[in-house]
Amino acid sequence: MAEIERLLLIAPPRMNRTPAFDRAAALAKVKSASLHIVAFDYVEGVAKAALANDEAIHVMREGYMDRHRHWLEMQADGIRHLGVQVTTEVVWVAKPFDEILAHVRGINPTLVIKDLHHESWLSRAFFTSLDRRLLHDCPVAVHLVASVRHGIPRKILAAVDLFRVDDHFAHLNDQIIITALRLAEQCDAQLHLLHAYDLSYIHSLDGGSGYRNAVMDELYENQQRAFSFFADLFGVPAECRHLVTGNPVQVIESFMNDHDIDVVVMGTAHRDWMNRLLGSTTAHLVNHLPSSLLTVIPRADETPRAQV
């Protein structure tokens, strides 16, 4: 008997129903997966109550956690009515990142789901957010949810980078499209394939405009051939293929808005895109993500094309 897939939902510390709950419930249903919901609590006013002794602080903390457990169970009951196996947990911890990784190692989920926390430019300049740390360091795929138009995604975008790919992860594009295709099949969703590449650096080349235009034309033809070959390999229909010149982050965001994309699937080892995504001054897409992001973890020892 095949092992049941497990999903891990990181619930917010406040007791409010967020978009990630709806997405987690929908994905668990279509994947026939079990769902574990964990909330990491820490209320500074309770933890550091100046006028209370240790025993009183303990009572207040346990009371708060009991209320949160009860609230989580109410949310879980609604998901159980969909036929999903759900477990819940509340953990008291001030800084949850290490505890999240411990849960990932202990539970071994295939996917971590969390609400995306949009940050101000000042916070991005001085702090590394929990979301960005998860994108960097989580050993399994991460699904960050900014908003949910449809619990079950209807339109999925596979964003690949055929221009410059790290040799160590030569099959990452394959993993992205395979992940997106599987999700689209499970959700009965439409799949779009996007390759955005930036040729702005060519304008700084010496040799005059004629030389630069010739270089751009040759690069475009090369990219077009590579993109067509890749799309043909994975059976992407012509009307769902999109080869666009421009800043990848801006292209992706515009495409998601224009086409009502529910989930964009990307890799975590594409240098240009992820540096733009995770850099303190160029985190535009993550901080203005219109819907949700699903990351693919590169695995150098796999040869995904054998699975097609």
C-alpha positions in Angstrom: 0.0 0.0 0.0 1.4 3.4 -1.0 2.2 5.7 1.9 -0.2 8.6 2.4 1.2 12.0 1.5 1.5 14.5 4.4 1.0 18.2 4.3 2.1 20.6 7.0 0.2 23.9 7.5 1.9 26.6 9.6 -1.0 28.4 11.2 -0.7 32.1 12.2 -0.2 32.8 15.9 -3.5 34.8 16.0 -6.7 32.8 16.0 -8.0 33.9 12.6 -8.9 31.9 9.5 -6.4 32.8 6.8 -6.1 32.0 3.0 -3.6 29.2 3.8 -6.3 27.2 5.6 -8.4 27.1 2.5 -5.6 26.2 0.2 -4.3 23.5 2.6 -7.7 22.0 2.9 -8.2 22.0 -0.8 -4.8 20.5 -1.6 -5.1 17.8 1.0 -8.5 16.8 -0.5 -7.3 16.6 -4.1 -4.0 14.9 -3.1 -5.8 12.4 -0.8 -3.2 13.6 1.8 -3.3 13.9 5.5 -2.9 17.4 7.0 -1.1 18.5 10.2 -1.8 22.0 11.4 0.7 23.5 13.9 0.5 27.0 15.5 3.5 28.5 17.1 2.3 30.7 20.0 4.2 33.4 21.8 2.5 36.3 23.5 5.1 38.6 25.0 2.6 40.1 27.5 2.0 36.6 28.9 5.6 35.4 28.7 6.9 38.4 30.5 4.1 39.5 32.8 5.9 41.8 35.2 3.5 41.5 38.1 3.0 37.7 38.0 5.1 34.9 39.5 6.3 31.9 37.5 3.3 29.8 38.4 0.8 32.5 37.4 2.7 33.0 34.1 2.5 29.2 33.5 -1.3 29.2 34.1 -1.8 32.2 31.8 0.3 30.5 29.1 -1.5 27.2 29.3 -4.9 29.0 29.3 -4.0 30.8 26.1 -2.7 27.6 24.4 -5.8 25.7 25.4 -8.0 28.3 23.8 -5.9 28.1 20.7 -6.0 24.3 20.6 -9.8 24.5 20.9 -9.9 27.1 18.0 -7.6 25.0 15.8 -9.8 21.9 16.4 -12.8 23.8 15.3 -11.1 24.7 12.0 -9.9 21.1 11.7 -13.4 19.7 12.1 -14.5 21.7 9.1 -11.7 20.2 7.0 -12.4 16.7 8.3 -15.9 17.0 6.9 -14.2 17.1 3.5 -12.8 13.6 4.2 -9.3 14.8 5.1 -7.4 13.3 8.0 -6.4 16.3 10.2 -4.2 16.6 13.3 -3.5 19.8 15.2 -0.8 21.1 17.6 0.1 24.3 19.4 3.7 25.0 20.4 4.9 27.8 22.7 8.0 29.3 21.1 9.3 32.8 20.7 11.3 32.2 17.5 9.6 29.5 15.4 12.0 29.0 12.6 14.1 26.2 14.2 10.9 24.6 15.5 9.4 24.5 12.0 12.5 22.8 10.6 12.3 20.3 13.5 8.7 19.5 12.6 9.6 19.1 9.0 12.3 16.6 9.9 9.9 14.8 12.3 6.8 14.7 10.2 8.5 14.5 6.8 5.8 16.3 4.8 6.0 16.7 1.1 4.8 20.3 1.3 4.9 23.1 3.9 2.0 25.6 3.5 2.1 29.0 5.1 0.5 32.4 4.7 2.8 34.9 3.0 3.5 37.9 5.3 4.0 41.1 3.3 6.7 43.3 4.8 7.4 47.0 4.7 10.6 48.1 2.8 12.0 49.1 6.2 11.6 45.6 7.6 13.1 44.1 4.5 16.1 46.3 4.8 17.0 45.4 8.3 15.5 41.9 9.0 15.3 38.5 7.3 11.7 37.4 7.5 10.5 33.9 8.4 9.1 33.5 4.9 12.4 34.2 3.2 14.3 32.0 5.6 12.0 29.1 4.8 12.5 29.7 1.1 16.2 29.6 1.6 16.5 26.7 4.1 13.4 24.5 4.2 14.4 21.0 3.0 11.0 20.4 1.4 8.8 22.4 -1.0 7.2 25.5 0.4 3.8 26.9 -0.6 3.4 30.6 0.4 -0.1 31.9 0.1 -0.9 35.6 -0.3 -4.5 35.3 -1.4 -6.9 32.6 -2.6 -9.4 33.2 -5.4 -10.0 29.5 -5.6 -9.2 26.9 -2.9 -8.4 24.4 -5.6 -6.1 26.2 -8.1 -7.6 26.7 -11.6 -4.6 28.2 -13.3 -1.0 27.1 -12.6 2.1 28.8 -14.0 5.4 27.0 -14.3 8.2 29.6 -14.4 11.4 28.2 -15.8 14.8 29.7 -16.6 16.4 28.3 -19.7 18.9 31.2 -20.1 21.4 30.6 -17.3 21.0 27.4 -15.1 23.4 26.2 -12.5 25.1 23.1 -13.9 24.8 21.4 -10.5 21.0 21.5 -10.9 20.7 20.9 -14.6 17.3 19.2 -14.2 15.6 21.9 -12.1 13.5 23.1 -15.0 12.3 19.5 -15.5 11.4 19.3 -11.8 9.5 22.6 -12.0 7.4 21.5 -15.0 6.8 18.0 -13.6 5.6 19.5 -10.3 3.3 21.9 -12.1 1.9 19.2 -14.4 1.2 16.9 -11.5 -0.5 19.7 -9.5 -2.5 20.7 -12.6 -3.7 17.1 -13.1 -4.6 16.7 -9.4 -6.6 20.0 -9.5 -7.9 19.7 -13.0 -6.3 23.1 -13.6 -4.9 24.8 -16.7 -1.1 24.9 -16.9 0.9 27.7 -18.4 4.6 27.6 -19.1 6.6 30.9 -18.9 10.2 31.6 -19.7 11.2 35.3 -19.1 14.7 36.4 -20.0 16.4 39.7 -19.6 18.6 41.1 -22.4 19.0 44.6 -21.0 22.7 44.0 -20.3 23.3 43.8 -24.1 22.7 47.6 -24.4 26.0 48.1 -22.6 28.0 46.2 -25.2 30.4 48.0 -27.4 30.2 47.8 -31.2 27.2 50.0 -32.1 23.5 49.4 -32.3 23.8 47.1 -35.4 26.1 44.7 -33.5 23.8 44.8 -30.4 20.7 44.1 -32.5 22.5 41.1 -34.2 23.4 39.7 -30.8 19.9 40.2 -29.5 18.4 38.5 -32.5 20.7 35.5 -32.2 20.0 35.1 -28.5 16.3 35.3 -29.1 16.4 32.6 -31.7 18.5 30.4 -29.4 16.0 31.0 -26.6 13.1 30.3 -28.9 14.5 27.0 -30.0 15.4 25.9 -26.4 11.9 26.9 -25.2 10.1 25.1 -28.0 12.1 22.0 -27.4 11.4 22.1 -23.7 7.7 22.7 -24.2 7.4 20.0 -26.8 9.2 17.5 -24.5 6.6 18.0 -21.8 3.6 18.3 -24.1 2.6 21.9 -23.3 0.0 23.2 -25.8 1.1 26.1 -28.1 -1.5 28.4 -26.6 -0.1 27.9 -23.1 3.5 28.7 -24.0 4.8 32.1 -23.2 8.3 33.4 -24.1 8.7 36.9 -22.9 11.7 39.4 -22.9 12.1 41.5 -19.8 12.9 41.6 -16.1 11.8 38.1 -14.9 10.3 39.3 -11.7 8.3 42.0 -13.4 7.3 39.7 -16.2 6.1 37.0 -13.7 4.1 39.5 -11.6 2.4 41.0 -14.7 1.6 37.6 -16.1 0.1 36.4 -12.9 -2.1 39.5 -12.7 -3.1 39.5 -16.4 -4.0 35.8 -16.5 -5.4 35.3 -13.0 -2.8 32.7 -12.0 -3.5 30.9 -8.7 -0.1 29.3 -8.2 3.4 30.0 -9.7 5.8 27.1 -9.5 9.5 28.1 -9.3 12.8 26.7 -8.3 15.0 27.8 -5.4 18.4 27.5 -7.3 17.8 29.8 -10.2 20.4 32.5 -9.3 18.9 35.5 -11.1 15.3 35.0 -10.1 15.8 33.9 -6.5 18.4 36.6 -5.9 15.8 39.1 -7.0 13.1 37.4 -5.0 15.2 37.2 -1.8 17.4 40.2 -1.9 16.7 43.1 0.5 16.2 45.6 -2.3 14.7 43.4 -5.0 12.1 41.3 -3.1 9.4 42.8 -5.2 7.6 39.6 -6.3 7.4 37.9 -2.9 6.3 41.2 -1.2 3.7 41.9 -3.9 2.7 38.4 -4.8 -0.8 38.5 -6.2 -1.7 34.9 -5.3 0.7 32.1 -4.2 4.2 30.7 -4.8 5.2 27.0 -4.8 8.9 26.3 -4.6 10.7 23.3 -6.0 13.8 22.0 -4.2 16.6 21.1 -6.6 17.8 17.5 -6.4 21.0 17.0 -8.3 20.8 13.2 -8.2 17.5 12.9 -10.0 16.8 12.6 -13.7 13.2 13.8 -14.0 13.0 13.4 -17.8 12.9 9.6 -17.2 9.6 10.1 -15.5 7.9 12.0 -18.4 
